[in-house]
Structure formats: structure tokens, C-alpha cells
């Protein structure tokens, strides 16, 4: 069992590709602009487990990868009433 004063930081990489594979990709910026507004309006959250947990997208930022490709960095927070 986790100690009440411990926190974990997890990093994930997600890559999206068109389906079917020969379909044109959707520009990343067209997906991110509406999401940025939702984040700034504090509307990016989901209550889970009978209101015991909440997951929130608290920050979002466009970044450039070393390869020059565009990417999105997202910070998610998980809150749990049963933990401190």
C-alpha cells in the first residue's frame, strides 16, 4: 500500500496516426485549439469512481521535438479522496 506522503510522477509517449494509413493526417493545431480553451476555462476534468477520484488536464503546451515535428505536452492530475 502507498504511504500517504508518497507521490508518483509518470511519463507517457503517445503517437497518433491516421486510420486508414493512407488517410491525410488531421493538423495537430486544429485539435489543440479547442482543448486549450477548455483547459483555460477549467472544463477538462472527469469525476470517477462514484465521486471518489478526479482526473484533470491542468496544462497543455505545443512543443517541438528534436526531430522538428510538433507535439503536445499535457499535464494530468489525479486526485483521490481516499488518499491525502
KASUL-V886077 format. One record per backbone hydrogen bond with DSSP energy under -0.5 kcal/mol. NH is the residue of the N-H (numbers start at 1). CO is the residue of the C=O. Records with the same first field share a line. If there is no record, write none. Layout:
BEGIN
NH->CO / CO
END
This chain:
BEGIN
6->3
10->8
23->20
30->27
31->27 / 28
32->28
33->29
35->31
36->32
37->33
38->34
39->35
40->36
41->37
42->39
43->38
44->38
45->43
46->55
48->53
52->48 / 49
53->48
54->79
55->46
56->77
57->44
58->56 / 75
59->75
61->73
63->71
65->69
68->65
71->63
73->61
74->72
75->59
76->74
77->56
79->54 / 77
81->52
83->80
END
